[in-house]
Amino acid sequence: MSTKIGQQLVSRVNQYFHRLPETRYHLSVVNVNADQQYHYFFYIRRRGVSTRSLPLAAEPAKIDLLMDSLSIFRQSYQLPIILTGFSYDEQRRLHQLTR
């Protein structure tokens, strides 16, 4: 299933990523404890325009699935990945993959 989510992330980011001048992009992964899922968002921040947050996918909160999905994403894009709502240990483990 993580391969499917990773490929889904890549295909959806392909739709929005245009390498525009003065534009910043990043992937955000949010750990939502209430529903035990990881939610993925793609942020586009262009100078003089408000930031856009685009929902991409959600998957069950299993760290190994997340690592697989992010490694697939990293093979195609070297964008910054922002982690929100993760414990210190999870962040340390994922930091090796997301830098």
C-alpha positions in Angstrom: 0.0 0.0 0.0 2.8 2.4 0.7 4.1 2.0 -2.8 0.7 3.1 -4.0 0.7 6.1 -1.8 4.2 7.1 -2.8 3.3 6.9 -6.4 0.1 8.8 -5.8 2.2 11.6 -4.1 4.5 11.8 -7.1 1.7 11.9 -9.6 -0.2 14.6 -7.7 2.8 16.8 -7.2 3.5 16.5 -10.9 0.2 18.3 -11.5 1.2 21.3 -9.3 5.0 21.6 -9.5 5.9 24.0 -12.3 9.3 25.5 -11.2 8.0 29.1 -11.3 10.4 31.9 -10.4 10.1 33.3 -6.9 8.0 30.3 -5.8 8.7 27.9 -2.9 7.4 24.4 -2.7 7.4 21.9 0.1 5.7 18.7 1.2 4.1 18.6 4.6 3.3 15.4 6.5 0.9 15.8 9.4 0.5 13.1 12.0 -3.2 13.3 13.1 -3.6 11.2 16.3 -7.3 11.6 16.3 -7.8 9.4 13.3 -4.5 7.5 13.4 -3.4 8.7 9.9 -0.7 10.6 8.2 -2.0 13.4 5.9 0.1 14.8 3.1 -0.1 18.4 1.8 1.7 20.2 -0.9 2.5 23.9 -0.2 3.0 26.5 -2.9 4.2 29.9 -1.8 4.6 32.5 -4.4 5.9 36.0 -3.8 3.0 38.4 -3.4 0.4 35.7 -3.6 -1.2 33.9 -0.7 0.1 30.4 0.2 -1.8 27.4 -1.3 -2.1 24.1 0.7 -3.2 21.2 -1.5 -4.2 17.9 0.1 -2.5 15.0 -1.6 -3.2 11.8 0.3 -3.7 10.1 3.6 -2.5 6.7 4.9 -2.6 4.7 8.2 -0.2 5.9 10.8 2.5 3.3 10.5 6.0 4.7 10.5 7.4 2.0 8.1 4.7 2.8 5.5 5.5 6.5 5.9 9.2 5.8 5.3 8.5 3.8 2.2 6.2 6.5 0.8 8.7 9.3 1.5 11.5 7.3 -0.1 9.5 6.9 -3.3 8.7 10.6 -3.2 12.4 11.4 -2.7 13.4 9.5 -5.8 11.5 12.0 -7.9 11.7 15.2 -5.9 14.2 16.8 -3.7 11.7 19.2 -2.1 11.8 20.1 1.6 9.6 17.8 3.8 8.1 19.3 6.9 7.0 16.9 9.6 4.2 18.0 12.0 2.8 16.2 15.0 5.6 13.6 15.3 7.4 12.5 18.5 11.0 13.4 18.9 12.1 9.7 18.2 9.9 9.6 15.0 11.4 12.9 13.8 14.9 11.7 14.4 14.2 8.5 12.5 12.5 10.3 9.6 15.1 13.1 9.5 17.6 10.6 8.0 15.2 10.1 5.1 14.0 13.6 4.6 17.2 15.6 4.5 
